Amino acid sequence: METLVIALGGNALLPRGAVLSAENQYQSIALIAGAIGRLAKKYRIAIVHGNGPQVGLLALQNLAYRDVPPYPLDILVAETQGMIGYMLAQQLTALDPEQPVSTLLTRVQVDGNDPAYQEPGKYIGPVYQPEQQQELEKKYGWSMKLDGKYLRRVVPSPEPKKIIDIDAIKLLLDSNHIVICNGGGGVPVMNTDKGLTGSEAVIDKDLASALLAESLNADHLVILTDADAVYQHWGTPRQQAIRSATTQELAPMAVADGAMGPKIMAVSRFVERSGKVAHIGALQDIDAVLAGTAGTLITP
């Protein structure tokens, strides 16, 4: 049976601008649960999810109760793995009680010397108005950057180097479990004199998905987002969906732009290292994306 790694973007789990409620997230998950259940009959499936909106919300809730020191980001990432993984598992089990589903708390090793620690660039949490920047930076000590026309908090996003818990993921897949793992890119840990220590960061879930797919020798990597394909000339009257392309053809678009660029970087890395194919498309189109009739197919 072939292995399929599915990466669900944070915005695929929650439409842009929607209230970050449990109900809204369950509604988004319901759009894909049936398709994942059907695919589980054909593939061994590992699911990775984003957590940008969710970890940002937890960070704000974390700051609201001042009698306890705020928890660090690595612990908040672990909390989102449990929260989102539970919601995914609930929906998948409701559709097929016979299909085993496991959510695995997953640690991913990063390098403490990664330059990302000096240049935070991962957006988390809600959006603010640009004129609030000085107030928020002073109040919380955050780094802030523009995300389109809005302002958002940014945190370090170091490169994922190694999936600490990869053997457990393999064991569960070999037992026919749908495995929800590497959530939010994985809990960031680094090697120190005290052993593995948590890090104040949020790993890019697409790069972590590519590393997972490579580590599993997966046959397919699918990144699902709120865009239905990769586009040329996006946002202009000339925009056109790219249905199929090689990594070389997409190379000019593989940039750290906080939008589609990191997804292209991630799938290109997997395709070039594995010789396999990858897909980018919309969550609700997953069947057609895998069939090659929707989304963008990336080939060596």
C-alpha positions as CSV (number, residue, x, y, z in Angstrom):
1,M,0.0,0.0,0.0
2,E,1.4,3.4,-1.0
3,T,2.0,6.1,1.7
4,L,0.4,9.5,1.4
5,V,1.3,12.6,3.5
6,I,-1.4,15.2,3.6
7,A,-0.5,18.7,4.9
8,L,-3.5,20.8,6.0
9,G,-2.9,24.6,6.2
10,G,-4.1,26.5,9.2
11,N,-6.2,28.6,6.8
12,A,-7.6,25.4,5.3
13,L,-8.8,24.5,8.8
14,L,-10.2,28.0,9.4
15,P,-11.3,30.2,6.5
16,R,-9.6,33.6,6.5
17,G,-11.5,36.1,8.6
18,A,-13.7,33.4,10.3
19,V,-14.0,33.4,14.1
20,L,-11.5,30.9,15.6
21,S,-14.3,28.8,17.3
22,A,-14.4,25.0,17.7
23,E,-17.6,24.9,15.6
24,N,-16.0,26.7,12.7
25,Q,-13.0,24.4,12.7
26,Y,-15.2,21.3,12.9
27,Q,-17.1,22.5,9.9
28,S,-13.9,22.9,7.9
29,I,-12.6,19.5,9.0
30,A,-15.9,17.9,8.0
31,L,-15.3,19.1,4.4
32,I,-12.3,16.7,4.2
33,A,-12.9,13.9,6.7
34,G,-15.0,11.9,4.2
35,A,-12.3,12.1,1.5
36,I,-9.5,11.1,3.9
37,G,-11.6,8.2,5.1
38,R,-12.0,7.0,1.5
39,L,-8.3,7.5,0.7
40,A,-7.4,5.4,3.8
41,K,-8.8,2.4,2.0
42,K,-6.1,2.9,-0.7
43,Y,-3.2,4.6,1.1
44,R,-1.3,4.6,4.4
45,I,-2.0,8.2,5.5
46,A,-0.1,10.6,7.7
47,I,-1.8,14.0,8.3
48,V,0.2,17.2,9.2
49,H,-1.8,20.3,10.2
50,G,-0.9,24.0,10.5
51,N,-1.5,25.9,13.7
52,G,-0.7,29.6,13.1
53,P,-4.2,30.9,14.1
54,Q,-4.5,28.5,16.9
55,V,-1.1,28.9,18.5
56,G,-1.6,32.7,18.3
57,L,-4.9,32.4,20.1
58,L,-3.4,30.3,22.8
59,A,-0.6,32.8,23.2
60,L,-3.1,35.6,23.8
61,Q,-5.1,33.5,26.3
62,N,-1.8,32.7,27.9
63,L,-1.1,36.4,28.5
64,A,-4.6,37.1,29.9
65,Y,-4.1,35.3,33.3
66,R,-1.2,37.2,34.9
67,D,-0.9,35.2,38.1
68,V,1.0,32.4,36.2
69,P,4.1,33.1,34.1
70,P,3.3,32.7,30.3
71,Y,4.0,29.2,28.9
72,P,6.7,29.1,26.2
73,L,5.9,28.6,22.5
74,D,7.0,25.0,22.3
75,I,4.5,24.0,25.0
76,L,1.8,26.0,23.2
77,V,2.6,24.2,19.9
78,A,2.2,20.9,21.8
79,E,-1.2,22.1,23.0
80,T,-2.3,22.8,19.5
81,Q,-1.2,19.3,18.4
82,G,-3.5,17.8,21.0
83,M,-6.4,20.2,20.3
84,I,-6.4,20.0,16.5
85,G,-5.4,16.4,16.4
86,Y,-8.4,15.5,18.7
87,M,-10.8,17.4,16.4
88,L,-9.5,15.6,13.3
89,A,-9.6,12.2,15.0
90,Q,-13.2,12.8,16.3
91,Q,-14.5,13.6,12.8
92,L,-12.6,10.7,11.1
93,T,-13.8,8.2,13.8
94,A,-17.4,9.4,13.5
95,L,-17.4,8.6,9.8
96,D,-15.7,5.2,10.2
97,P,-15.5,3.8,13.7
98,E,-13.5,0.8,12.4
99,Q,-10.7,2.9,11.0
100,P,-8.0,3.4,13.7
101,V,-6.8,7.0,14.1
102,S,-3.9,8.2,16.3
103,T,-2.7,11.6,17.2
104,L,1.0,11.6,18.0
105,L,2.7,14.3,20.0
106,T,5.7,14.9,17.7
107,R,9.0,16.6,18.4
108,V,11.1,18.0,15.6
109,Q,14.8,18.9,16.1
110,V,16.0,22.4,15.0
111,D,19.4,24.1,15.1
112,G,19.8,26.8,17.7
113,N,22.1,28.7,15.4
114,D,19.5,28.9,12.6
115,P,19.4,32.5,11.3
116,A,15.6,32.5,11.7
117,Y,16.1,33.2,15.4
118,Q,17.6,36.6,14.5
119,E,14.9,37.3,11.8
120,P,11.4,36.2,13.0
121,G,9.1,35.7,10.0
122,K,6.4,33.2,10.9
123,Y,3.0,34.8,11.2
124,I,0.8,33.6,14.2
125,G,-2.4,34.8,15.8
126,P,-5.0,37.3,14.7
127,V,-4.6,40.4,12.6
128,Y,-4.3,44.0,13.9
129,Q,-4.3,47.4,12.4
130,P,-0.9,48.8,11.3
131,E,-1.2,51.8,13.7
132,Q,-1.2,49.4,16.6
133,Q,2.3,48.2,16.0
134,Q,4.1,50.4,18.6
135,E,1.5,49.7,21.3
136,L,1.6,45.9,20.8
137,E,5.4,45.7,20.7
138,K,5.6,47.7,23.9
139,K,2.8,45.9,25.7
140,Y,3.9,42.3,24.9
141,G,7.4,42.5,23.6
142,W,6.3,41.0,20.3
143,S,7.9,41.4,16.8
144,M,5.3,42.6,14.4
145,K,5.2,42.6,10.6
146,L,2.7,43.5,7.9
147,D,0.7,40.6,6.5
148,G,-0.9,42.1,3.4
149,K,-2.7,45.3,4.7
150,Y,-2.8,44.0,8.3
151,L,-0.3,43.7,11.1
152,R,0.5,40.3,12.7
153,R,2.9,38.9,15.3
154,V,5.9,37.1,13.9
155,V,8.1,34.4,15.6
156,P,11.2,32.5,14.6
157,S,10.6,29.6,12.2
158,P,13.8,27.5,12.0
159,E,14.4,24.7,9.5
160,P,13.2,21.3,10.6
161,K,16.2,18.9,10.8
162,K,15.0,15.6,12.3
163,I,11.7,14.1,13.4
164,I,12.5,12.7,16.8
165,D,9.4,10.5,16.9
166,I,9.6,9.1,13.4
167,D,9.8,5.4,14.6
168,A,6.5,5.7,16.4
169,I,4.9,7.2,13.3
170,K,6.1,4.3,11.2
171,L,4.8,1.8,13.7
172,L,1.3,3.3,13.7
173,L,1.2,3.5,9.9
174,D,2.3,-0.2,9.7
175,S,-0.7,-1.0,11.9
176,N,-3.0,0.8,9.4
177,H,-3.6,3.8,11.6
178,I,-4.4,7.2,10.1
179,V,-1.6,9.1,11.9
180,I,-2.0,12.8,12.8
181,C,1.6,14.0,13.5
182,N,4.1,16.8,13.1
183,G,1.2,19.2,14.0
184,G,2.1,22.8,13.6
185,G,5.4,21.7,12.1
186,G,6.2,19.7,15.2
187,V,7.2,20.8,18.7
188,P,10.6,22.6,18.2
189,V,13.4,21.1,20.3
190,M,17.2,21.5,20.1
191,N,20.2,19.6,21.4
192,T,21.8,21.3,24.5
193,D,24.0,20.3,27.4
194,K,20.8,19.3,29.1
195,G,19.6,17.1,26.3
196,L,16.6,18.0,24.1
197,T,15.2,21.3,25.1
198,G,12.1,23.1,23.9
199,S,12.6,26.2,21.7
200,E,10.6,29.5,21.4
201,A,9.7,29.0,17.7
202,V,7.0,27.7,15.3
203,I,8.3,25.4,12.5
204,D,6.9,25.8,9.0
205,K,4.4,22.9,8.7
206,D,5.0,22.6,4.9
207,L,8.8,22.1,5.3
208,A,8.1,19.7,8.2
209,S,5.6,17.8,5.9
210,A,8.3,17.5,3.2
211,L,10.7,16.2,5.8
212,L,8.1,13.7,7.1
213,A,7.3,12.5,3.5
214,E,11.0,12.0,2.8
215,S,11.6,10.2,6.2
216,L,8.7,7.9,5.4
217,N,9.7,7.3,1.8
218,A,6.2,8.4,1.0
219,D,4.8,8.0,-2.5
220,H,2.9,11.3,-2.5
221,L,2.9,14.7,-0.7
222,V,-0.2,16.8,-0.9
223,I,-0.4,20.3,0.5
224,L,-3.9,21.5,0.9
225,T,-4.6,25.2,1.4
226,D,-7.3,27.8,0.7
227,A,-6.0,28.4,-2.9
228,D,-7.2,25.9,-5.5
229,A,-3.8,25.8,-7.3
230,V,-0.5,27.6,-7.9
231,Y,-1.1,30.6,-10.1
232,Q,1.1,32.6,-12.5
233,H,0.6,36.4,-12.2
234,W,-1.5,35.9,-9.0
235,G,-3.7,38.9,-8.2
236,T,-3.6,40.4,-11.7
237,P,-6.0,40.2,-14.6
238,R,-3.4,37.8,-16.2
239,Q,-3.6,35.2,-13.4
240,Q,-3.7,31.6,-14.6
241,A,-3.7,28.3,-12.8
242,I,-0.6,26.1,-13.3
243,R,-1.9,22.6,-13.6
244,S,1.5,20.8,-13.9
245,A,5.1,21.9,-13.6
246,T,8.6,20.7,-12.8
247,T,10.5,21.9,-9.8
248,Q,12.8,23.8,-12.2
249,E,9.8,25.6,-13.8
250,L,8.5,26.6,-10.3
251,A,11.9,27.6,-8.9
252,P,11.4,31.4,-9.4
253,M,8.3,31.2,-7.2
254,A,9.9,29.2,-4.4
255,V,10.6,32.2,-2.2
256,A,9.9,32.9,1.5
257,D,7.0,35.2,0.8
258,G,4.7,34.0,3.6
259,A,2.2,32.9,1.1
260,M,2.5,30.2,-1.7
261,G,6.3,30.4,-1.9
262,P,7.1,28.3,1.2
263,K,4.7,25.6,-0.1
264,I,6.5,25.5,-3.4
265,M,9.8,25.3,-1.6
266,A,8.6,22.4,0.5
267,V,7.1,20.3,-2.3
268,S,10.1,21.0,-4.6
269,R,12.5,19.8,-1.8
270,F,10.5,16.5,-1.5
271,V,10.2,16.0,-5.2
272,E,13.9,16.6,-5.9
273,R,15.1,14.4,-3.1
274,S,12.7,11.6,-3.6
275,G,12.0,11.6,-7.3
276,K,8.3,11.3,-6.4
277,V,5.5,13.7,-7.2
278,A,3.7,16.3,-5.1
279,H,0.5,18.3,-5.3
280,I,-0.8,21.6,-4.1
281,G,-4.6,22.4,-4.1
282,A,-7.7,23.2,-2.2
283,L,-8.9,21.2,0.8
284,Q,-12.3,20.5,-0.7
285,D,-10.8,19.2,-4.0
286,I,-8.5,16.6,-2.5
287,D,-9.8,13.7,-4.6
288,A,-9.4,15.7,-7.8
289,V,-6.0,17.0,-6.8
290,L,-4.7,13.5,-6.3
291,A,-6.2,12.5,-9.6
292,G,-4.5,15.4,-11.3
293,T,-7.7,17.1,-12.5
294,A,-7.4,19.9,-10.0
295,G,-4.7,21.8,-8.2
296,T,-1.1,21.8,-9.3
297,L,1.0,18.6,-9.9
298,I,4.7,19.1,-9.2
299,T,7.1,16.6,-10.9
300,P,10.9,16.1,-11.0
